[in-house]
């Protein structure tokens, strides 16, 4: 049996911190190392008991999440880090890349998304909340270098449809190409949005275009 993922939480909002701590403590895949309310306490906890993943609130007293991540990466480069924040902020994404932080999740996301982020970064992959995908568009409108997007929850049929959305095919064109009904395509589109946490009339189209390279790679013949 594989060992559990050892997780440290640093967040100064007690309701969120305690809620996430309870989920981790109740998980058969994860073990809570410490739950603290600031970056200084996080560093002290890591010195005492090394986690596999540190989940850091960006806005913390004494030492914020960015500075805490710098210290962790300097002293314990093998620890994976995920940022939590209330803010949709491109500068946080830039800091994430610069510090080689692999996770960035909005705090208003469902707790299961935070858990998925922890599991993904522990595996050495990057995780960005799907609702943040528009932040990886540069000012000139071209795609920035983006973190790998976790698409493993989508079925083969959903991936085929997502690839065609990325290629700017209409729903009717996708239906004709795959020899299915328009309603079937619309159902798949709805399910894809649910799985990726996308909302809004153009969110799926934007997500598919921003992450086209990752989608093409996932659907290309092996």
MARSE-761681 format. One record per residue (C-alpha): residue number from 1; chain; x, y, z. Coordinates in nm, 4 decimals. Layout:
N
(lokol NUM, "A", (X, Y, Z))
...
***
This chain:
222
(lokol 1, "A", (0.0000, 0.0000, 0.0000))
(lokol 2, "A", (0.1429, 0.3397, -0.0970))
(lokol 3, "A", (0.2055, 0.6007, 0.1719))
(lokol 4, "A", (-0.0327, 0.8904, 0.2171))
(lokol 5, "A", (0.0299, 1.2393, 0.0793))
(lokol 6, "A", (0.1584, 1.4498, 0.3676))
(lokol 7, "A", (-0.0081, 1.7925, 0.3548))
(lokol 8, "A", (0.0558, 2.1231, 0.5308))
(lokol 9, "A", (-0.2112, 2.3964, 0.5219))
(lokol 10, "A", (-0.1257, 2.7623, 0.5840))
(lokol 11, "A", (-0.4320, 2.9876, 0.5759))
(lokol 12, "A", (-0.5402, 3.2669, 0.8092))
(lokol 13, "A", (-0.9125, 3.2093, 0.7504))
(lokol 14, "A", (-1.0076, 2.9601, 1.0250))
(lokol 15, "A", (-1.3293, 2.8333, 0.8661))
(lokol 16, "A", (-1.1566, 2.7463, 0.5384))
(lokol 17, "A", (-0.8447, 2.6087, 0.7109))
(lokol 18, "A", (-1.0412, 2.3893, 0.9498))
(lokol 19, "A", (-1.2762, 2.2695, 0.6757))
(lokol 20, "A", (-0.9897, 2.1619, 0.4504))
(lokol 21, "A", (-0.8100, 2.0054, 0.7470))
(lokol 22, "A", (-1.1153, 1.7907, 0.8257))
(lokol 23, "A", (-1.1347, 1.6688, 0.4665))
(lokol 24, "A", (-0.7657, 1.5770, 0.4632))
(lokol 25, "A", (-0.7895, 1.4027, 0.8005))
(lokol 26, "A", (-1.0837, 1.2007, 0.6709))
(lokol 27, "A", (-0.9073, 1.1008, 0.3492))
(lokol 28, "A", (-0.7493, 0.7607, 0.2968))
(lokol 29, "A", (-0.5012, 0.9188, 0.0531))
(lokol 30, "A", (-0.3742, 1.2130, 0.2592))
(lokol 31, "A", (-0.2318, 1.2877, 0.6028))
(lokol 32, "A", (-0.2423, 1.6301, 0.7697))
(lokol 33, "A", (0.1027, 1.7364, 0.8914))
(lokol 34, "A", (0.0013, 2.0800, 1.0224))
(lokol 35, "A", (-0.2624, 2.3513, 0.9817))
(lokol 36, "A", (-0.1304, 2.6999, 1.0620))
(lokol 37, "A", (-0.2447, 3.0580, 1.0089))
(lokol 38, "A", (0.0638, 3.2348, 0.8714))
(lokol 39, "A", (0.3817, 3.1858, 0.6714))
(lokol 40, "A", (0.6213, 3.2050, 0.9667))
(lokol 41, "A", (0.4329, 2.9238, 1.1395))
(lokol 42, "A", (0.4349, 2.7275, 0.8124))
(lokol 43, "A", (0.8152, 2.7441, 0.7903))
(lokol 44, "A", (0.8458, 2.6382, 1.1547))
(lokol 45, "A", (0.6084, 2.3461, 1.0966))
(lokol 46, "A", (0.8051, 2.2322, 0.7911))
(lokol 47, "A", (1.1301, 2.2420, 0.9890))
(lokol 48, "A", (0.9668, 2.0124, 1.2434))
(lokol 49, "A", (0.7793, 1.7739, 1.0124))
(lokol 50, "A", (0.8330, 1.7750, 0.6357))
(lokol 51, "A", (0.5179, 1.7625, 0.4162))
(lokol 52, "A", (0.4940, 1.6453, 0.0557))
(lokol 53, "A", (0.2617, 1.9320, -0.0388))
(lokol 54, "A", (0.2246, 2.2782, 0.1154))
(lokol 55, "A", (-0.1089, 2.4506, 0.0508))
(lokol 56, "A", (-0.0505, 2.8239, 0.0984))
(lokol 57, "A", (-0.2958, 3.1115, 0.1157))
(lokol 58, "A", (-0.1430, 3.3947, -0.0879))
(lokol 59, "A", (-0.2669, 3.6620, 0.1576))
(lokol 60, "A", (-0.1358, 3.5738, 0.5041))
(lokol 61, "A", (-0.0004, 3.7858, 0.7918))
(lokol 62, "A", (0.3674, 3.7918, 0.8954))
(lokol 63, "A", (0.4858, 3.6123, 0.5807))
(lokol 64, "A", (0.2567, 3.5943, 0.2779))
(lokol 65, "A", (0.2166, 3.2945, 0.0498))
(lokol 66, "A", (0.4567, 3.4218, -0.2178))
(lokol 67, "A", (0.7389, 3.4854, 0.0308))
(lokol 68, "A", (0.6668, 3.1574, 0.2085))
(lokol 69, "A", (0.6896, 2.9744, -0.1243))
(lokol 70, "A", (1.0269, 3.1399, -0.1928))
(lokol 71, "A", (1.1601, 3.0139, 0.1414))
(lokol 72, "A", (1.0245, 2.6648, 0.0863))
(lokol 73, "A", (1.1649, 2.6351, -0.2659))
(lokol 74, "A", (1.5011, 2.7660, -0.1473))
(lokol 75, "A", (1.5349, 2.5301, 0.1484))
(lokol 76, "A", (1.3160, 2.2317, 0.0539))
(lokol 77, "A", (1.2882, 2.2226, -0.3269))
(lokol 78, "A", (1.1232, 1.8789, -0.3278))
(lokol 79, "A", (0.8119, 2.0078, -0.1488))
(lokol 80, "A", (0.5312, 2.0764, -0.3946))
(lokol 81, "A", (0.3256, 2.3924, -0.3447))
(lokol 82, "A", (-0.0300, 2.4966, -0.4257))
(lokol 83, "A", (-0.1493, 2.8561, -0.3946))
(lokol 84, "A", (-0.4935, 2.9378, -0.2561))
(lokol 85, "A", (-0.6387, 3.2822, -0.3135))
(lokol 86, "A", (-0.9606, 3.4793, -0.3326))
(lokol 87, "A", (-0.8207, 3.6751, -0.6265))
(lokol 88, "A", (-0.8098, 3.6160, -1.0012))
(lokol 89, "A", (-0.4695, 3.7717, -1.0513))
(lokol 90, "A", (-0.2269, 3.7273, -1.3412))
(lokol 91, "A", (0.0641, 3.8442, -1.1235))
(lokol 92, "A", (0.0035, 3.5456, -0.8940))
(lokol 93, "A", (0.0193, 3.3180, -1.1976))
(lokol 94, "A", (0.3490, 3.4806, -1.2973))
(lokol 95, "A", (0.4867, 3.4259, -0.9463))
(lokol 96, "A", (0.3662, 3.0667, -0.9646))
(lokol 97, "A", (0.5704, 3.0076, -1.2803))
(lokol 98, "A", (0.8760, 3.1904, -1.1505))
(lokol 99, "A", (0.8801, 2.9906, -0.8266))
(lokol 100, "A", (0.7872, 2.6629, -0.9993))
(lokol 101, "A", (0.4699, 2.6408, -0.7917))
(lokol 102, "A", (0.2458, 2.3850, -0.9581))
(lokol 103, "A", (-0.1015, 2.4641, -0.8204))
(lokol 104, "A", (-0.3286, 2.7701, -0.8200))
(lokol 105, "A", (-0.6847, 2.7340, -0.6896))
(lokol 106, "A", (-0.9508, 2.9908, -0.6074))
(lokol 107, "A", (-1.0781, 2.9657, -0.2501))
(lokol 108, "A", (-1.4392, 2.9795, -0.3645))
(lokol 109, "A", (-1.3874, 2.6561, -0.5596))
(lokol 110, "A", (-1.5394, 2.3354, -0.4279))
(lokol 111, "A", (-1.3251, 2.1541, -0.1722))
(lokol 112, "A", (-1.2959, 1.8550, -0.4050))
(lokol 113, "A", (-1.1147, 2.0827, -0.6508))
(lokol 114, "A", (-0.8606, 2.1728, -0.3815))
(lokol 115, "A", (-0.8158, 1.8012, -0.3095))
(lokol 116, "A", (-0.7688, 1.7319, -0.6820))
(lokol 117, "A", (-0.5073, 2.0082, -0.6930))
(lokol 118, "A", (-0.3159, 1.8523, -0.4015))
(lokol 119, "A", (-0.3174, 1.5093, -0.5658))
(lokol 120, "A", (-0.2120, 1.6562, -0.9019))
(lokol 121, "A", (0.0826, 1.8611, -0.7752))
(lokol 122, "A", (0.1979, 1.5695, -0.5584))
(lokol 123, "A", (0.2185, 1.3663, -0.8800))
(lokol 124, "A", (0.4464, 1.6351, -1.0244))
(lokol 125, "A", (0.1884, 1.7853, -1.2591))
(lokol 126, "A", (0.0506, 2.1381, -1.2673))
(lokol 127, "A", (-0.3050, 2.2308, -1.1725))
(lokol 128, "A", (-0.4842, 2.5553, -1.2499))
(lokol 129, "A", (-0.8495, 2.6063, -1.1610))
(lokol 130, "A", (-1.0394, 2.5768, -1.4917))
(lokol 131, "A", (-1.2192, 2.9029, -1.4134))
(lokol 132, "A", (-0.8791, 3.0765, -1.4210))
(lokol 133, "A", (-0.7932, 2.9651, -1.7742))
(lokol 134, "A", (-0.8430, 3.3139, -1.9172))
(lokol 135, "A", (-0.5515, 3.4399, -1.7040))
(lokol 136, "A", (-0.3059, 3.2544, -1.9246))
(lokol 137, "A", (-0.3850, 3.4858, -2.2163))
(lokol 138, "A", (-0.1098, 3.7394, -2.2725))
(lokol 139, "A", (-0.1823, 4.1044, -2.3411))
(lokol 140, "A", (-0.1451, 4.0555, -2.7175))
(lokol 141, "A", (-0.4110, 3.7843, -2.7162))
(lokol 142, "A", (-0.1767, 3.4922, -2.7797))
(lokol 143, "A", (-0.1628, 3.1962, -2.5404))
(lokol 144, "A", (0.0979, 3.2230, -2.2668))
(lokol 145, "A", (0.3024, 2.9228, -2.1631))
(lokol 146, "A", (0.0408, 2.7468, -1.9540))
(lokol 147, "A", (0.0518, 2.4842, -1.6822))
(lokol 148, "A", (-0.0537, 2.1376, -1.7901))
(lokol 149, "A", (-0.4297, 2.1063, -1.7619))
(lokol 150, "A", (-0.5729, 1.8004, -1.5915))
(lokol 151, "A", (-0.8095, 1.6423, -1.8445))
(lokol 152, "A", (-0.8083, 1.2907, -1.7044))
(lokol 153, "A", (-1.1676, 1.3128, -1.5770))
(lokol 154, "A", (-1.3052, 1.3482, -1.9304))
(lokol 155, "A", (-1.4192, 1.0444, -2.1268))
(lokol 156, "A", (-1.2801, 0.9593, -2.4697))
(lokol 157, "A", (-1.5960, 1.0957, -2.6346))
(lokol 158, "A", (-1.5749, 1.4194, -2.4363))
(lokol 159, "A", (-1.2095, 1.4620, -2.5339))
(lokol 160, "A", (-1.2971, 1.4170, -2.9025))
(lokol 161, "A", (-1.5584, 1.6890, -2.8738))
(lokol 162, "A", (-1.3277, 1.9191, -2.6768))
(lokol 163, "A", (-1.0590, 1.8810, -2.9452))
(lokol 164, "A", (-1.3093, 1.9829, -3.2126))
(lokol 165, "A", (-1.4231, 2.2822, -3.0070))
(lokol 166, "A", (-1.0564, 2.3834, -2.9858))
(lokol 167, "A", (-1.0462, 2.3571, -3.3661))
(lokol 168, "A", (-1.3424, 2.6025, -3.3839))
(lokol 169, "A", (-1.5917, 2.3452, -3.5118))
(lokol 170, "A", (-1.9581, 2.4279, -3.4546))
(lokol 171, "A", (-2.1890, 2.1922, -3.2669))
(lokol 172, "A", (-2.3478, 2.0861, -3.5975))
(lokol 173, "A", (-2.0076, 2.0219, -3.7557))
(lokol 174, "A", (-1.9001, 1.8144, -3.4549))
(lokol 175, "A", (-2.2210, 1.6119, -3.4691))
(lokol 176, "A", (-2.1764, 1.5430, -3.8414))
(lokol 177, "A", (-1.8086, 1.4540, -3.7996))
(lokol 178, "A", (-1.8740, 1.2085, -3.5153))
(lokol 179, "A", (-2.1999, 1.0744, -3.6631))
(lokol 180, "A", (-2.4036, 1.1646, -3.3553))
(lokol 181, "A", (-2.6968, 1.3962, -3.2938))
(lokol 182, "A", (-2.6641, 1.7642, -3.2105))
(lokol 183, "A", (-2.8348, 1.6897, -2.8794))
(lokol 184, "A", (-2.5666, 1.4315, -2.7953))
(lokol 185, "A", (-2.2945, 1.6892, -2.8590))
(lokol 186, "A", (-2.4771, 1.9443, -2.6440))
(lokol 187, "A", (-2.5047, 1.6892, -2.3619))
(lokol 188, "A", (-2.1317, 1.6192, -2.3827))
(lokol 189, "A", (-2.0567, 1.9924, -2.3820))
(lokol 190, "A", (-2.2675, 2.0329, -2.0682))
(lokol 191, "A", (-2.0893, 1.7432, -1.8953))
(lokol 192, "A", (-1.7462, 1.8787, -1.9922))
(lokol 193, "A", (-1.8343, 2.2152, -1.8369))
(lokol 194, "A", (-1.9488, 2.0449, -1.5165))
(lokol 195, "A", (-1.6289, 1.8408, -1.4882))
(lokol 196, "A", (-1.4014, 2.1366, -1.5612))
(lokol 197, "A", (-1.5946, 2.3816, -1.3444))
(lokol 198, "A", (-1.6706, 2.6140, -1.6364))
(lokol 199, "A", (-1.9593, 2.8604, -1.6297))
(lokol 200, "A", (-2.0799, 3.1232, -1.8738))
(lokol 201, "A", (-2.1828, 3.1062, -2.2405))
(lokol 202, "A", (-1.8292, 3.1262, -2.3848))
(lokol 203, "A", (-1.6260, 2.9614, -2.1070))
(lokol 204, "A", (-1.5866, 2.6243, -2.2811))
(lokol 205, "A", (-1.4827, 2.7840, -2.6118))
(lokol 206, "A", (-1.2274, 3.0032, -2.4309))
(lokol 207, "A", (-1.0944, 2.7103, -2.2265))
(lokol 208, "A", (-1.0547, 2.4927, -2.5368))
(lokol 209, "A", (-0.8662, 2.7609, -2.7289))
(lokol 210, "A", (-0.6414, 2.8627, -2.4394))
(lokol 211, "A", (-0.5480, 2.4986, -2.3745))
(lokol 212, "A", (-0.5474, 2.3728, -2.7346))
(lokol 213, "A", (-0.1899, 2.2419, -2.7179))
(lokol 214, "A", (-0.2641, 2.0321, -2.4082))
(lokol 215, "A", (-0.5886, 1.9045, -2.5615))
(lokol 216, "A", (-0.4212, 1.8159, -2.8925))
(lokol 217, "A", (-0.1455, 1.6332, -2.7047))
(lokol 218, "A", (-0.3991, 1.4364, -2.4995))
(lokol 219, "A", (-0.6007, 1.3326, -2.8065))
(lokol 220, "A", (-0.3168, 1.2641, -3.0512))
(lokol 221, "A", (-0.2476, 0.8981, -3.1410))
(lokol 222, "A", (0.0120, 0.7465, -2.9098))
***
